[in-house]
Amino acid sequence: MSDLGVRAAEDRYEQELHRGLGVLGNIAITVSAVTPASSVFIIVPFIILTAGSAAVLSMIFAAIIGVVMAFCWAELSAAFPVAGGDYALVWHAFRGRWGQLGSALSFVTFALMLSSVAFIPAVIALGTAEYLSSVVTLDTAIAGAAVCLIAAVVGILRIRTNALLTGIFLAIELIALLVLTILGLANLHVERVGDFFSGVIGNSSGGLDAVPLAVVFTATASAVFAYNGYSNAVNFSEETQGSSRRIATAILWSLVITVIAELVPTMAVLLGAPDLAAITTSSSPMIDFMKATSNDTINNLVSLGVALAIFNATLAIILEFGRILYSSARDRAWPGVVNDWLRSVHPRFKSPWVATALVGIVSATLCLTVDLNTLITLTGASLVADYALISLAGLVGRQGGATANSPYRMPWWPLPPLVALIALVYIVTQQTTTALIVTGGTILIGFVYWLVVIYPQRGRAWNLKEPLRDETA
């Protein structure tokens, strides 16, 4: 091998994880992490309470934002298929004239991701007890912690095994949503279709009031998060077989499946509810709808399906975050011995077992010590900041030539990242002051750590290598 070839090999990551995923397996894990059923039963009710029948319009607006964001993620992920995901995308996109910003911004991105590593699995897992209550009464915190620990143990197994498990659970989840849709269609009120766009919501006297367009936009901010997670496909890029264009395919199809799986049941419930005023003022419209249109058996089976979806989502998210921690250790984000520990790969399963176990343990601890509302507050605004950084990366990556060789090119550039940034500015205004303060603090901590710990090392730390590609593709 020539000196040039040796240097090129040294500048590229090694294949340490098992490349055993097809694009369908990647999509199964990615959509499982989004968990459409949990979104429909937990997030969509809040959207309906806010926007009434116009919740559908809010979800359509959110889907449009999802499309432009997915275009950004698809181009960046196809160009830079790295398990670290967003922080690696930002690092590689800011090249050339933008190079001086890349290291700091990517570490800030990592800090934002790190703030979600334990919070999001805990938020999802804490819903387990509620949906198992029809069968058995469990303590919410203990049930959530148990789900996190079991998911972490399963997550250490081979990625192909996890893809199979998540695929099976995802099928059950989609069946539960199909049942909800069928119940809606069986009790259809066709005349309500126009209400999706004009918008009505129940009032205290049992009648219906009009929903202002401003309220629809407010609900759109929540709907964006109902779809969040379709970009997680990039975190499994080093385990996915074939061209990195497949990662772009997985991201785009994951969004399509997510939108259909969440939007269609929501429309069906609003069209099929016996009393539109009652359903739009209920704190649990999906459960109330099932009770009004089915029987206890169907209600219990769907609730069990949602409980399985929660476990499936916790498993998929722990898989994702385990790979982010593994990748960050490989890029030397931590003190030396911690890097060596977190980047450990299981000799048999070829999975980042220490990082995966750590995510599960921290998530379980949070389930036992922090209440759900606090966890939700700590996650929302950080996602907005992450979206904004990816949108900027989508702009400068193409403009600076970093994504010139990407096997996938987003259409209509630069409109997608620009539209996303405009929408995100509005979504920021819908966040609580506490969430914005926490996110601002996270950004500050990330920058200070980079300035004090990373920058003085002058490339010995946080000097990311070239993406690893499937040489058999």
URRA-V851622 format. One record per pair of residues at least 24 apart in sequence whose C-alpha atoms are under 6 Angstrom apart, sorted by the first residue. I is the first residue (numbers start at 1). J is the second residue. If there is no record, write none. Layout:
i->[I,I]
j->[J,J]
This chain:
i->[11,11,12,12,13,13,17,17,18,18,19,19,20,20,21,21,21,21,22,22,25,27,27,28,29,29,29,30,30,31,32,32,33,33,33,34,35,36,39,40,47,48,49,49,51,52,52,52,53,53,53,53,54,54,54,56,58,58,58,59,62,62,62,68,71,72,74,75,75,75,77,78,78,78,78,78,79,79,80,81,81,82,83,83,83,84,84,84,85,85,90,93,93,93,108,108,108,111,112,117,118,118,118,119,121,122,122,128,131,131,134,141,141,144,145,145,148,148,149,151,152,152,155,156,156,157,158,166,173,173,176,176,181,181,184,184,184,185,187,188,188,189,189,201,202,202,202,208,221,230,230,235,242,242,243,245,245,322,322,325,326,331,331,332,332,333,377,378,381,381,382,391]
j->[465,466,465,466,465,468,350,351,239,350,239,240,160,239,160,239,240,241,240,241,163,250,254,167,163,166,316,232,233,254,170,313,313,316,317,229,313,262,226,262,219,280,280,281,216,200,201,280,195,196,199,200,196,197,199,196,216,219,220,223,220,223,224,416,410,394,248,408,409,410,234,244,245,247,248,406,403,406,467,237,467,467,235,236,323,235,324,327,234,235,393,393,397,402,443,446,447,446,382,321,359,362,363,375,314,363,367,307,303,307,300,367,368,367,364,367,360,364,360,315,357,360,319,351,353,349,349,312,305,309,302,305,265,268,268,269,272,268,272,271,272,271,272,280,277,280,281,277,427,254,255,320,470,473,473,407,408,355,356,355,355,462,464,461,462,462,435,435,435,436,439,417]
